[in-house]
Amino acid sequence: MSEMKVKQLSVFIENKSGRVSEITGILGDGAINIRGFSVSDTAEFGILRLIVDRPEDAARLLRAAGFTVREDDVICIDLPDVPGGLAGVLRLVSSAGVNIEYVYSLIATYVVINVADVERALHLLADKPVRLVSQEEIASA
């Protein structure tokens, strides 16, 4: 199931004007395509979470520009496009005791789920009516 993991980049940034624009500019100049993102912040700092087509290249470019970048494995799911689709998938994972730390959406109905135990969640979802999305599929979407 490891091939179904998606690499997420978390970029730690000062909470000041222009930082997200700077990061997205670096990625654009490097021909990195952003497939999804999430930003969370406090008064002093922020975390820009990114799903991109070439995560290793993106991390290298950002680190070279002086940014602190963490790489994590996450799960990307093509949700059923029906009412309750997200709730049903989240219930499968959380009812088994796997903590869902955050959720955000990508392209159309693709949703990234960061969980405490990626391998266990992948196995829980393997035989369910959920289509998992691979890193290669994100790159070619």
Biotite code that builds the C-alpha atoms (Angstrom):
import biotite.structure as struc

atoms = struc.array([
    struc.Atom([0.000, 0.000, 0.000], chain_id="A", res_id=1, res_name="MET", atom_name="CA", element="C"),
    struc.Atom([3.027, 2.297, 0.265], chain_id="A", res_id=2, res_name="SER", atom_name="CA", element="C"),
    struc.Atom([2.689, 3.261, -3.411], chain_id="A", res_id=3, res_name="GLU", atom_name="CA", element="C"),
    struc.Atom([-0.623, 4.943, -2.530], chain_id="A", res_id=4, res_name="MET", atom_name="CA", element="C"),
    struc.Atom([0.998, 7.399, -0.141], chain_id="A", res_id=5, res_name="LYS", atom_name="CA", element="C"),
    struc.Atom([1.200, 10.992, -1.294], chain_id="A", res_id=6, res_name="VAL", atom_name="CA", element="C"),
    struc.Atom([4.029, 13.289, -0.223], chain_id="A", res_id=7, res_name="LYS", atom_name="CA", element="C"),
    struc.Atom([2.965, 16.506, 1.494], chain_id="A", res_id=8, res_name="GLN", atom_name="CA", element="C"),
    struc.Atom([5.367, 19.392, 2.013], chain_id="A", res_id=9, res_name="LEU", atom_name="CA", element="C"),
    struc.Atom([4.941, 21.604, 5.073], chain_id="A", res_id=10, res_name="SER", atom_name="CA", element="C"),
    struc.Atom([6.759, 24.907, 4.745], chain_id="A", res_id=11, res_name="VAL", atom_name="CA", element="C"),
    struc.Atom([7.258, 26.917, 7.919], chain_id="A", res_id=12, res_name="PHE", atom_name="CA", element="C"),
    struc.Atom([7.036, 30.641, 7.326], chain_id="A", res_id=13, res_name="ILE", atom_name="CA", element="C"),
    struc.Atom([7.013, 33.905, 9.220], chain_id="A", res_id=14, res_name="GLU", atom_name="CA", element="C"),
    struc.Atom([3.555, 35.392, 9.378], chain_id="A", res_id=15, res_name="ASN", atom_name="CA", element="C"),
    struc.Atom([4.338, 38.421, 7.253], chain_id="A", res_id=16, res_name="LYS", atom_name="CA", element="C"),
    struc.Atom([3.147, 39.763, 3.948], chain_id="A", res_id=17, res_name="SER", atom_name="CA", element="C"),
    struc.Atom([4.497, 38.166, 0.790], chain_id="A", res_id=18, res_name="GLY", atom_name="CA", element="C"),
    struc.Atom([5.822, 34.884, 2.193], chain_id="A", res_id=19, res_name="ARG", atom_name="CA", element="C"),
    struc.Atom([3.218, 32.616, 0.544], chain_id="A", res_id=20, res_name="VAL", atom_name="CA", element="C"),
    struc.Atom([3.636, 34.538, -2.694], chain_id="A", res_id=21, res_name="SER", atom_name="CA", element="C"),
    struc.Atom([7.409, 34.075, -2.484], chain_id="A", res_id=22, res_name="GLU", atom_name="CA", element="C"),
    struc.Atom([7.058, 30.317, -2.010], chain_id="A", res_id=23, res_name="ILE", atom_name="CA", element="C"),
    struc.Atom([4.566, 29.886, -4.833], chain_id="A", res_id=24, res_name="THR", atom_name="CA", element="C"),
    struc.Atom([6.814, 32.009, -7.046], chain_id="A", res_id=25, res_name="GLY", atom_name="CA", element="C"),
    struc.Atom([9.815, 29.787, -6.343], chain_id="A", res_id=26, res_name="ILE", atom_name="CA", element="C"),
    struc.Atom([7.766, 26.724, -7.218], chain_id="A", res_id=27, res_name="LEU", atom_name="CA", element="C"),
    struc.Atom([6.358, 28.314, -10.367], chain_id="A", res_id=28, res_name="GLY", atom_name="CA", element="C"),
    struc.Atom([9.839, 29.356, -11.513], chain_id="A", res_id=29, res_name="ASP", atom_name="CA", element="C"),
    struc.Atom([10.934, 25.762, -10.929], chain_id="A", res_id=30, res_name="GLY", atom_name="CA", element="C"),
    struc.Atom([8.070, 24.411, -13.085], chain_id="A", res_id=31, res_name="ALA", atom_name="CA", element="C"),
    struc.Atom([6.470, 22.764, -10.023], chain_id="A", res_id=32, res_name="ILE", atom_name="CA", element="C"),
    struc.Atom([2.705, 22.423, -10.322], chain_id="A", res_id=33, res_name="ASN", atom_name="CA", element="C"),
    struc.Atom([0.777, 22.951, -7.074], chain_id="A", res_id=34, res_name="ILE", atom_name="CA", element="C"),
    struc.Atom([-2.137, 20.484, -6.908], chain_id="A", res_id=35, res_name="ARG", atom_name="CA", element="C"),
    struc.Atom([-3.454, 21.561, -3.529], chain_id="A", res_id=36, res_name="GLY", atom_name="CA", element="C"),
    struc.Atom([-2.563, 23.603, -0.480], chain_id="A", res_id=37, res_name="PHE", atom_name="CA", element="C"),
    struc.Atom([-3.632, 24.618, 2.977], chain_id="A", res_id=38, res_name="SER", atom_name="CA", element="C"),
    struc.Atom([-2.434, 27.504, 5.109], chain_id="A", res_id=39, res_name="VAL", atom_name="CA", element="C"),
    struc.Atom([-2.691, 27.711, 8.882], chain_id="A", res_id=40, res_name="SER", atom_name="CA", element="C"),
    struc.Atom([-1.219, 30.446, 10.990], chain_id="A", res_id=41, res_name="ASP", atom_name="CA", element="C"),
    struc.Atom([-0.682, 31.983, 14.387], chain_id="A", res_id=42, res_name="THR", atom_name="CA", element="C"),
    struc.Atom([0.368, 35.530, 15.194], chain_id="A", res_id=43, res_name="ALA", atom_name="CA", element="C"),
    struc.Atom([4.052, 34.747, 14.591], chain_id="A", res_id=44, res_name="GLU", atom_name="CA", element="C"),
    struc.Atom([4.290, 31.938, 12.059], chain_id="A", res_id=45, res_name="PHE", atom_name="CA", element="C"),
    struc.Atom([2.387, 29.920, 9.509], chain_id="A", res_id=46, res_name="GLY", atom_name="CA", element="C"),
    struc.Atom([2.479, 26.519, 7.917], chain_id="A", res_id=47, res_name="ILE", atom_name="CA", element="C"),
    struc.Atom([1.878, 26.206, 4.199], chain_id="A", res_id=48, res_name="LEU", atom_name="CA", element="C"),
    struc.Atom([1.010, 22.600, 3.358], chain_id="A", res_id=49, res_name="ARG", atom_name="CA", element="C"),
    struc.Atom([1.458, 21.681, -0.281], chain_id="A", res_id=50, res_name="LEU", atom_name="CA", element="C"),
    struc.Atom([0.695, 18.782, -2.573], chain_id="A", res_id=51, res_name="ILE", atom_name="CA", element="C"),
    struc.Atom([2.726, 19.168, -5.764], chain_id="A", res_id=52, res_name="VAL", atom_name="CA", element="C"),
    struc.Atom([3.523, 17.134, -8.844], chain_id="A", res_id=53, res_name="ASP", atom_name="CA", element="C"),
    struc.Atom([7.257, 16.818, -8.017], chain_id="A", res_id=54, res_name="ARG", atom_name="CA", element="C"),
    struc.Atom([7.645, 16.928, -4.223], chain_id="A", res_id=55, res_name="PRO", atom_name="CA", element="C"),
    struc.Atom([11.364, 16.083, -4.055], chain_id="A", res_id=56, res_name="GLU", atom_name="CA", element="C"),
    struc.Atom([12.253, 18.873, -6.500], chain_id="A", res_id=57, res_name="ASP", atom_name="CA", element="C"),
    struc.Atom([9.964, 21.318, -4.707], chain_id="A", res_id=58, res_name="ALA", atom_name="CA", element="C"),
    struc.Atom([11.514, 20.555, -1.305], chain_id="A", res_id=59, res_name="ALA", atom_name="CA", element="C"),
    struc.Atom([15.007, 21.002, -2.731], chain_id="A", res_id=60, res_name="ARG", atom_name="CA", element="C"),
    struc.Atom([14.128, 24.379, -4.288], chain_id="A", res_id=61, res_name="LEU", atom_name="CA", element="C"),
    struc.Atom([12.494, 25.673, -1.125], chain_id="A", res_id=62, res_name="LEU", atom_name="CA", element="C"),
    struc.Atom([15.323, 24.528, 1.131], chain_id="A", res_id=63, res_name="ARG", atom_name="CA", element="C"),
    struc.Atom([17.830, 26.171, -1.218], chain_id="A", res_id=64, res_name="ALA", atom_name="CA", element="C"),
    struc.Atom([15.862, 29.402, -0.776], chain_id="A", res_id=65, res_name="ALA", atom_name="CA", element="C"),
    struc.Atom([16.229, 29.132, 3.012], chain_id="A", res_id=66, res_name="GLY", atom_name="CA", element="C"),
    struc.Atom([12.834, 27.699, 3.953], chain_id="A", res_id=67, res_name="PHE", atom_name="CA", element="C"),
    struc.Atom([12.340, 24.940, 6.497], chain_id="A", res_id=68, res_name="THR", atom_name="CA", element="C"),
    struc.Atom([10.449, 22.137, 4.781], chain_id="A", res_id=69, res_name="VAL", atom_name="CA", element="C"),
    struc.Atom([9.066, 18.945, 6.298], chain_id="A", res_id=70, res_name="ARG", atom_name="CA", element="C"),
    struc.Atom([7.965, 16.022, 4.125], chain_id="A", res_id=71, res_name="GLU", atom_name="CA", element="C"),
    struc.Atom([5.135, 13.783, 5.341], chain_id="A", res_id=72, res_name="ASP", atom_name="CA", element="C"),
    struc.Atom([3.177, 10.891, 3.895], chain_id="A", res_id=73, res_name="ASP", atom_name="CA", element="C"),
    struc.Atom([-0.552, 11.556, 3.619], chain_id="A", res_id=74, res_name="VAL", atom_name="CA", element="C"),
    struc.Atom([-3.513, 9.858, 1.992], chain_id="A", res_id=75, res_name="ILE", atom_name="CA", element="C"),
    struc.Atom([-5.403, 11.321, -0.952], chain_id="A", res_id=76, res_name="CYS", atom_name="CA", element="C"),
    struc.Atom([-8.893, 10.016, -1.669], chain_id="A", res_id=77, res_name="ILE", atom_name="CA", element="C"),
    struc.Atom([-11.190, 10.607, -4.606], chain_id="A", res_id=78, res_name="ASP", atom_name="CA", element="C"),
    struc.Atom([-14.381, 11.078, -2.591], chain_id="A", res_id=79, res_name="LEU", atom_name="CA", element="C"),
    struc.Atom([-17.746, 9.776, -3.692], chain_id="A", res_id=80, res_name="PRO", atom_name="CA", element="C"),
    struc.Atom([-19.536, 12.892, -4.976], chain_id="A", res_id=81, res_name="ASP", atom_name="CA", element="C"),
    struc.Atom([-22.630, 12.362, -2.844], chain_id="A", res_id=82, res_name="VAL", atom_name="CA", element="C"),
    struc.Atom([-23.947, 13.918, 0.351], chain_id="A", res_id=83, res_name="PRO", atom_name="CA", element="C"),
    struc.Atom([-22.134, 12.322, 3.270], chain_id="A", res_id=84, res_name="GLY", atom_name="CA", element="C"),
    struc.Atom([-19.233, 11.096, 1.103], chain_id="A", res_id=85, res_name="GLY", atom_name="CA", element="C"),
    struc.Atom([-16.583, 12.782, 3.254], chain_id="A", res_id=86, res_name="LEU", atom_name="CA", element="C"),
    struc.Atom([-18.313, 11.814, 6.501], chain_id="A", res_id=87, res_name="ALA", atom_name="CA", element="C"),
    struc.Atom([-18.412, 8.153, 5.498], chain_id="A", res_id=88, res_name="GLY", atom_name="CA", element="C"),
    struc.Atom([-14.705, 7.977, 4.674], chain_id="A", res_id=89, res_name="VAL", atom_name="CA", element="C"),
    struc.Atom([-13.669, 9.836, 7.821], chain_id="A", res_id=90, res_name="LEU", atom_name="CA", element="C"),
    struc.Atom([-15.893, 7.568, 9.905], chain_id="A", res_id=91, res_name="ARG", atom_name="CA", element="C"),
    struc.Atom([-14.139, 4.460, 8.497], chain_id="A", res_id=92, res_name="LEU", atom_name="CA", element="C"),
    struc.Atom([-10.776, 5.714, 9.669], chain_id="A", res_id=93, res_name="VAL", atom_name="CA", element="C"),
    struc.Atom([-11.718, 7.371, 12.969], chain_id="A", res_id=94, res_name="SER", atom_name="CA", element="C"),
    struc.Atom([-13.988, 4.540, 14.147], chain_id="A", res_id=95, res_name="SER", atom_name="CA", element="C"),
    struc.Atom([-10.953, 2.227, 13.982], chain_id="A", res_id=96, res_name="ALA", atom_name="CA", element="C"),
    struc.Atom([-9.134, 4.539, 16.386], chain_id="A", res_id=97, res_name="GLY", atom_name="CA", element="C"),
    struc.Atom([-6.845, 6.206, 13.819], chain_id="A", res_id=98, res_name="VAL", atom_name="CA", element="C"),
    struc.Atom([-6.668, 9.902, 14.726], chain_id="A", res_id=99, res_name="ASN", atom_name="CA", element="C"),
    struc.Atom([-7.399, 12.309, 11.862], chain_id="A", res_id=100, res_name="ILE", atom_name="CA", element="C"),
    struc.Atom([-5.178, 15.324, 12.396], chain_id="A", res_id=101, res_name="GLU", atom_name="CA", element="C"),
    struc.Atom([-6.517, 17.547, 9.599], chain_id="A", res_id=102, res_name="TYR", atom_name="CA", element="C"),
    struc.Atom([-8.264, 17.380, 6.228], chain_id="A", res_id=103, res_name="VAL", atom_name="CA", element="C"),
    struc.Atom([-8.185, 19.653, 3.186], chain_id="A", res_id=104, res_name="TYR", atom_name="CA", element="C"),
    struc.Atom([-9.274, 19.355, -0.408], chain_id="A", res_id=105, res_name="SER", atom_name="CA", element="C"),
    struc.Atom([-7.308, 19.280, -3.644], chain_id="A", res_id=106, res_name="LEU", atom_name="CA", element="C"),
    struc.Atom([-8.421, 18.979, -7.245], chain_id="A", res_id=107, res_name="ILE", atom_name="CA", element="C"),
    struc.Atom([-12.216, 18.608, -7.444], chain_id="A", res_id=108, res_name="ALA", atom_name="CA", element="C"),
    struc.Atom([-13.137, 15.887, -4.952], chain_id="A", res_id=109, res_name="THR", atom_name="CA", element="C"),
    struc.Atom([-9.616, 14.791, -4.064], chain_id="A", res_id=110, res_name="TYR", atom_name="CA", element="C"),
    struc.Atom([-9.074, 15.179, -0.328], chain_id="A", res_id=111, res_name="VAL", atom_name="CA", element="C"),
    struc.Atom([-5.850, 14.828, 1.652], chain_id="A", res_id=112, res_name="VAL", atom_name="CA", element="C"),
    struc.Atom([-6.097, 13.224, 5.070], chain_id="A", res_id=113, res_name="ILE", atom_name="CA", element="C"),
    struc.Atom([-3.146, 13.328, 7.441], chain_id="A", res_id=114, res_name="ASN", atom_name="CA", element="C"),
    struc.Atom([-3.494, 10.556, 10.015], chain_id="A", res_id=115, res_name="VAL", atom_name="CA", element="C"),
    struc.Atom([-1.322, 9.326, 12.841], chain_id="A", res_id=116, res_name="ALA", atom_name="CA", element="C"),
    struc.Atom([-0.841, 5.909, 11.186], chain_id="A", res_id=117, res_name="ASP", atom_name="CA", element="C"),
    struc.Atom([-0.803, 6.125, 7.362], chain_id="A", res_id=118, res_name="VAL", atom_name="CA", element="C"),
    struc.Atom([-0.159, 2.407, 6.778], chain_id="A", res_id=119, res_name="GLU", atom_name="CA", element="C"),
    struc.Atom([-3.018, 1.342, 9.032], chain_id="A", res_id=120, res_name="ARG", atom_name="CA", element="C"),
    struc.Atom([-5.446, 3.806, 7.453], chain_id="A", res_id=121, res_name="ALA", atom_name="CA", element="C"),
    struc.Atom([-4.419, 2.631, 3.952], chain_id="A", res_id=122, res_name="LEU", atom_name="CA", element="C"),
    struc.Atom([-5.136, -0.962, 4.927], chain_id="A", res_id=123, res_name="HIS", atom_name="CA", element="C"),
    struc.Atom([-8.493, 0.042, 6.446], chain_id="A", res_id=124, res_name="LEU", atom_name="CA", element="C"),
    struc.Atom([-9.517, 1.757, 3.212], chain_id="A", res_id=125, res_name="LEU", atom_name="CA", element="C"),
    struc.Atom([-8.083, -0.837, 0.793], chain_id="A", res_id=126, res_name="ALA", atom_name="CA", element="C"),
    struc.Atom([-11.249, -2.943, 0.475], chain_id="A", res_id=127, res_name="ASP", atom_name="CA", element="C"),
    struc.Atom([-13.747, -0.094, 0.916], chain_id="A", res_id=128, res_name="LYS", atom_name="CA", element="C"),
    struc.Atom([-15.620, 1.736, -1.854], chain_id="A", res_id=129, res_name="PRO", atom_name="CA", element="C"),
    struc.Atom([-13.003, 4.489, -1.813], chain_id="A", res_id=130, res_name="VAL", atom_name="CA", element="C"),
    struc.Atom([-10.576, 5.185, -4.617], chain_id="A", res_id=131, res_name="ARG", atom_name="CA", element="C"),
    struc.Atom([-7.119, 6.034, -3.287], chain_id="A", res_id=132, res_name="LEU", atom_name="CA", element="C"),
    struc.Atom([-5.050, 8.432, -5.358], chain_id="A", res_id=133, res_name="VAL", atom_name="CA", element="C"),
    struc.Atom([-1.316, 7.889, -5.945], chain_id="A", res_id=134, res_name="SER", atom_name="CA", element="C"),
    struc.Atom([1.466, 10.480, -6.190], chain_id="A", res_id=135, res_name="GLN", atom_name="CA", element="C"),
    struc.Atom([1.792, 9.618, -9.909], chain_id="A", res_id=136, res_name="GLU", atom_name="CA", element="C"),
    struc.Atom([-1.892, 10.323, -10.464], chain_id="A", res_id=137, res_name="GLU", atom_name="CA", element="C"),
    struc.Atom([-1.558, 13.703, -8.750], chain_id="A", res_id=138, res_name="ILE", atom_name="CA", element="C"),
    struc.Atom([1.372, 14.493, -11.029], chain_id="A", res_id=139, res_name="ALA", atom_name="CA", element="C"),
    struc.Atom([-0.641, 13.664, -14.144], chain_id="A", res_id=140, res_name="SER", atom_name="CA", element="C"),
    struc.Atom([-3.984, 15.185, -13.096], chain_id="A", res_id=141, res_name="ALA", atom_name="CA", element="C"),
])
